[in-house]
């Protein structure tokens, strides 16, 4: 039986970029100053029938994105193309949030449950003075210390591990039974002048996980943490303690979310 045109829905996938410095993260909160809140308000101002926007995952307060992904379901009888939606939504958003790409997708696509990998970038400025254009967008840490030790520590996170020791607890009643095994397919460090760019790609990330990975590597570089301790924390799955240092949110950026059923990924 054909679907009733009055109730038929079209699913659209959004690729979203935002400067997270002035927002309280992705996920909706009572105060309304989150990316999800602003995006839902923008879409509902166009079509009040749309209930919610589902994101690929949370980003914390202050964290930015080049390629966050979300989807929403729109009434098919609106007959708006992906291009129409992109233009209309952008007119309702602040300039620090932009829809970079919009695609119509099948009803089986889900921004949260369909990704095959995500890539985060974390940037550290190691010079004595932080350029104003990087304020809130890079962690200012003059002199990283032993750069080779830092690079080796970052590389050591590659592979499949129990990252419980490198995650913050959400205190949502699910921490004890949450699956904390993740696979990091690539973890690299590039240096250009005083800027260090850490790229981490994996099949999923725990709460504040990338920040704990970077913070732990930075402590090794300073001689405050032994490399063997990182290996111990990875092997023990948190049974021998937690990583001692979480890097600040500034510097972290969600770069890309890849999906197997989208042309070339998103």
C-alpha positions as a Python dict, from the first residue, in 0.01 Angstrom:
ca = {
    (1, 'X'): (0, 0, 0),
    (2, 'X'): (133, 343, -92),
    (3, 'X'): (211, 579, 194),
    (4, 'X'): (-43, 854, 259),
    (5, 'X'): (106, 1171, 100),
    (6, 'X'): (-16, 1368, 400),
    (7, 'X'): (206, 1165, 636),
    (8, 'X'): (495, 1078, 403),
    (9, 'X'): (836, 1203, 514),
    (10, 'X'): (1163, 1293, 343),
    (11, 'X'): (1486, 1248, 537),
    (12, 'X'): (1763, 1504, 488),
    (13, 'X'): (2124, 1477, 599),
    (14, 'X'): (2306, 1796, 700),
    (15, 'X'): (2681, 1857, 717),
    (16, 'X'): (2729, 2136, 971),
    (17, 'X'): (3023, 2362, 1058),
    (18, 'X'): (3030, 2577, 1367),
    (19, 'X'): (3251, 2788, 1585),
    (20, 'X'): (3176, 2637, 1924),
    (21, 'X'): (3333, 2907, 2141),
    (22, 'X'): (3006, 3079, 2231),
    (23, 'X'): (2788, 2768, 2259),
    (24, 'X'): (2725, 2509, 2531),
    (25, 'X'): (2806, 2215, 2309),
    (26, 'X'): (2588, 2022, 2065),
    (27, 'X'): (2317, 1860, 2275),
    (28, 'X'): (1999, 2046, 2362),
    (29, 'X'): (1986, 2200, 2711),
    (30, 'X'): (1724, 2399, 2903),
    (31, 'X'): (1908, 2727, 2840),
    (32, 'X'): (1879, 2681, 2464),
    (33, 'X'): (2233, 2794, 2380),
    (34, 'X'): (2349, 2478, 2205),
    (35, 'X'): (2404, 2395, 1839),
    (36, 'X'): (2114, 2149, 1838),
    (37, 'X'): (1882, 2407, 1998),
    (38, 'X'): (1974, 2673, 1745),
    (39, 'X'): (1943, 2433, 1453),
    (40, 'X'): (1606, 2298, 1562),
    (41, 'X'): (1475, 2651, 1615),
    (42, 'X'): (1593, 2749, 1266),
    (43, 'X'): (1429, 2448, 1102),
    (44, 'X'): (1105, 2480, 1301),
    (45, 'X'): (1080, 2847, 1203),
    (46, 'X'): (1056, 2718, 845),
    (47, 'X'): (842, 2411, 914),
    (48, 'X'): (686, 2386, 1265),
    (49, 'X'): (588, 2023, 1197),
    (50, 'X'): (950, 1906, 1226),
    (51, 'X'): (1007, 1774, 1577),
    (52, 'X'): (1379, 1724, 1620),
    (53, 'X'): (1722, 1711, 1461),
    (54, 'X'): (1932, 1402, 1536),
    (55, 'X'): (2309, 1456, 1547),
    (56, 'X'): (2592, 1208, 1491),
    (57, 'X'): (2706, 1262, 1849),
    (58, 'X'): (2776, 1524, 2112),
    (59, 'X'): (3048, 1784, 2112),
    (60, 'X'): (3130, 1956, 2440),
    (61, 'X'): (3097, 2325, 2525),
    (62, 'X'): (3357, 2524, 2334),
    (63, 'X'): (3428, 2249, 2080),
    (64, 'X'): (3400, 2342, 1712),
    (65, 'X'): (3321, 2139, 1401),
    (66, 'X'): (3392, 2137, 1029),
    (67, 'X'): (3182, 1829, 959),
    (68, 'X'): (2921, 1752, 1223),
    (69, 'X'): (2636, 1551, 1068),
    (70, 'X'): (2267, 1550, 1156),
    (71, 'X'): (1940, 1447, 997),
    (72, 'X'): (1575, 1550, 1015),
    (73, 'X'): (1248, 1432, 865),
    (74, 'X'): (1040, 1681, 669),
    (75, 'X'): (688, 1642, 531),
    (76, 'X'): (724, 1521, 173),
    (77, 'X'): (436, 1739, 59),
    (78, 'X'): (652, 2045, 121),
    (79, 'X'): (839, 1957, -199),
    (80, 'X'): (1158, 2134, -87),
    (81, 'X'): (1481, 2006, -236),
    (82, 'X'): (1800, 1961, -36),
    (83, 'X'): (1933, 2281, -189),
    (84, 'X'): (1620, 2472, -87),
    (85, 'X'): (1652, 2347, 271),
    (86, 'X'): (2018, 2444, 292),
    (87, 'X'): (1954, 2801, 180),
    (88, 'X'): (1646, 2842, 399),
    (89, 'X'): (1807, 2706, 716),
    (90, 'X'): (2121, 2916, 677),
    (91, 'X'): (1913, 3233, 663),
    (92, 'X'): (1779, 3147, 1013),
    (93, 'X'): (2112, 3063, 1177),
    (94, 'X'): (2375, 3286, 1339),
    (95, 'X'): (2688, 3334, 1124),
    (96, 'X'): (2886, 3104, 1356),
    (97, 'X'): (2673, 2804, 1246),
    (98, 'X'): (2644, 2703, 883),
    (99, 'X'): (2494, 2415, 687),
    (100, 'X'): (2774, 2327, 444),
    (101, 'X'): (2596, 2048, 259),
    (102, 'X'): (2247, 1896, 245),
    (103, 'X'): (2150, 1561, 94),
    (104, 'X'): (1826, 1369, 72),
    (105, 'X'): (1883, 1022, 217),
    (106, 'X'): (1684, 704, 267),
    (107, 'X'): (1473, 646, 575),
    (108, 'X'): (1726, 386, 687),
    (109, 'X'): (2000, 646, 729),
    (110, 'X'): (2060, 760, 1087),
    (111, 'X'): (2313, 1028, 1175),
    (112, 'X'): (2388, 876, 1515),
    (113, 'X'): (2377, 502, 1443),
    (114, 'X'): (2508, 480, 1084),
    (115, 'X'): (2864, 627, 1101),
    (116, 'X'): (3158, 402, 1024),
    (117, 'X'): (3418, 647, 1156),
    (118, 'X'): (3481, 996, 1292),
    (119, 'X'): (3788, 1217, 1272),
    (120, 'X'): (3878, 1477, 1532),
    (121, 'X'): (4158, 1732, 1516),
    (122, 'X'): (4320, 1888, 1821),
    (123, 'X'): (4551, 2187, 1779),
    (124, 'X'): (4820, 2307, 2019),
    (125, 'X'): (5011, 2634, 1985),
    (126, 'X'): (5359, 2592, 2129),
    (127, 'X'): (5494, 2943, 2072),
    (128, 'X'): (5541, 3192, 2358),
    (129, 'X'): (5246, 3412, 2248),
    (130, 'X'): (4910, 3282, 2126),
    (131, 'X'): (4791, 3469, 1812),
    (132, 'X'): (4454, 3635, 1879),
    (133, 'X'): (4300, 3456, 1580),
    (134, 'X'): (4360, 3126, 1760),
    (135, 'X'): (4213, 3233, 2094),
    (136, 'X'): (3965, 2964, 2194),
    (137, 'X'): (4060, 2753, 1891),
    (138, 'X'): (4395, 2614, 2006),
    (139, 'X'): (4542, 2506, 2338),
    (140, 'X'): (4825, 2742, 2427),
    (141, 'X'): (5103, 2530, 2571),
    (142, 'X'): (5442, 2703, 2526),
    (143, 'X'): (5706, 2439, 2462),
    (144, 'X'): (5543, 2098, 2431),
    (145, 'X'): (5854, 1933, 2574),
    (146, 'X'): (5982, 1613, 2412),
    (147, 'X'): (5807, 1620, 2073),
    (148, 'X'): (5914, 1268, 1980),
    (149, 'X'): (5773, 1132, 2305),
    (150, 'X'): (5450, 1320, 2237),
    (151, 'X'): (5423, 1175, 1885),
    (152, 'X'): (5499, 823, 2003),
    (153, 'X'): (5238, 851, 2279),
    (154, 'X'): (4972, 963, 2032),
    (155, 'X'): (5060, 676, 1795),
    (156, 'X'): (5035, 425, 2080),
    (157, 'X'): (4658, 482, 2094),
    (158, 'X'): (4611, 321, 1752),
    (159, 'X'): (4438, -18, 1756),
    (160, 'X'): (4149, -166, 1950),
    (161, 'X'): (4162, -93, 2323),
    (162, 'X'): (3940, -50, 2625),
    (163, 'X'): (3956, 329, 2668),
    (164, 'X'): (3764, 346, 2997),
    (165, 'X'): (4067, 506, 3166),
    (166, 'X'): (4067, 780, 2900),
    (167, 'X'): (3709, 896, 2936),
    (168, 'X'): (3512, 1111, 3178),
    (169, 'X'): (3207, 967, 3352),
    (170, 'X'): (2871, 1106, 3244),
    (171, 'X'): (2704, 1021, 3577),
    (172, 'X'): (2394, 913, 3389),
    (173, 'X'): (2362, 577, 3565),
    (174, 'X'): (2511, 392, 3266),
    (175, 'X'): (2885, 439, 3327),
    (176, 'X'): (2945, 96, 3484),
    (177, 'X'): (2783, -94, 3197),
    (178, 'X'): (2888, 129, 2906),
    (179, 'X'): (3096, -45, 2637),
    (180, 'X'): (3427, 141, 2637),
    (181, 'X'): (3611, -58, 2370),
    (182, 'X'): (3693, 150, 2064),
    (183, 'X'): (3916, 112, 1758),
    (184, 'X'): (4147, 399, 1662),
    (185, 'X'): (4250, 345, 1300),
    (186, 'X'): (4483, 645, 1280),
    (187, 'X'): (4641, 885, 1530),
    (188, 'X'): (4900, 1126, 1393),
    (189, 'X'): (5081, 1450, 1479),
    (190, 'X'): (5188, 1716, 1229),
    (191, 'X'): (5403, 2016, 1314),
    (192, 'X'): (5399, 2340, 1116),
    (193, 'X'): (5599, 2611, 1286),
    (194, 'X'): (5458, 2652, 1637),
    (195, 'X'): (5134, 2469, 1556),
    (196, 'X'): (5084, 2102, 1640),
    (197, 'X'): (4785, 1932, 1477),
    (198, 'X'): (4677, 1599, 1619),
    (199, 'X'): (4440, 1395, 1402),
    (200, 'X'): (4254, 1097, 1551),
    (201, 'X'): (4020, 872, 1350),
    (202, 'X'): (3816, 597, 1510),
    (203, 'X'): (3493, 401, 1498),
    (204, 'X'): (3363, 595, 1797),
    (205, 'X'): (3469, 811, 2091),
    (206, 'X'): (3385, 825, 2459),
    (207, 'X'): (3307, 1137, 2660),
    (208, 'X'): (3613, 1367, 2648),
    (209, 'X'): (3822, 1078, 2513),
    (210, 'X'): (4027, 1275, 2258),
    (211, 'X'): (4102, 1539, 2521),
    (212, 'X'): (4229, 1270, 2760),
    (213, 'X'): (4445, 1115, 2487),
    (214, 'X'): (4603, 1451, 2403),
    (215, 'X'): (4639, 1550, 2767),
    (216, 'X'): (4810, 1220, 2855),
    (217, 'X'): (5054, 1251, 2564),
    (218, 'X'): (5133, 1608, 2669),
    (219, 'X'): (5213, 1489, 3022),
    (220, 'X'): (5451, 1228, 2878),
    (221, 'X'): (5620, 1499, 2671),
    (222, 'X'): (5672, 1706, 2989),
    (223, 'X'): (5816, 1407, 3176),
    (224, 'X'): (5520, 1405, 3420),
    (225, 'X'): (5387, 1067, 3304),
    (226, 'X'): (5566, 753, 3193),
    (227, 'X'): (5482, 596, 2856),
    (228, 'X'): (5450, 265, 3038),
    (229, 'X'): (5165, 412, 3242),
    (230, 'X'): (4967, 480, 2922),
    (231, 'X'): (5022, 119, 2813),
    (232, 'X'): (4910, -1, 3157),
    (233, 'X'): (4591, 208, 3145),
    (234, 'X'): (4508, 73, 2798),
    (235, 'X'): (4563, -287, 2904),
    (236, 'X'): (4378, -261, 3235),
    (237, 'X'): (4064, -97, 3100),
    (238, 'X'): (4058, 151, 3386),
    (239, 'X'): (4104, -104, 3663),
    (240, 'X'): (4436, 53, 3766),
    (241, 'X'): (4310, 412, 3764),
    (242, 'X'): (4228, 695, 3524),
    (243, 'X'): (4436, 908, 3292),
    (244, 'X'): (4558, 1202, 3503),
    (245, 'X'): (4501, 1496, 3269),
    (246, 'X'): (4230, 1611, 3028),
    (247, 'X'): (4328, 1875, 2771),
    (248, 'X'): (4096, 2179, 2755),
    (249, 'X'): (3809, 2195, 2505),
    (250, 'X'): (3964, 2477, 2304),
    (251, 'X'): (4168, 2321, 2028),
    (252, 'X'): (3927, 2034, 1964),
    (253, 'X'): (3734, 2017, 1638),
    (254, 'X'): (3515, 1749, 1482),
    (255, 'X'): (3649, 1730, 1127),
    (256, 'X'): (3454, 1456, 953),
    (257, 'X'): (3194, 1185, 1004),
    (258, 'X'): (3199, 906, 745),
    (259, 'X'): (2904, 691, 646),
    (260, 'X'): (2915, 382, 425),
    (261, 'X'): (2587, 460, 250),
    (262, 'X'): (2660, 818, 143),
    (263, 'X'): (2849, 896, -177),
    (264, 'X'): (3207, 954, -70),
    (265, 'X'): (3105, 988, 295),
    (266, 'X'): (3004, 1313, 468),
}
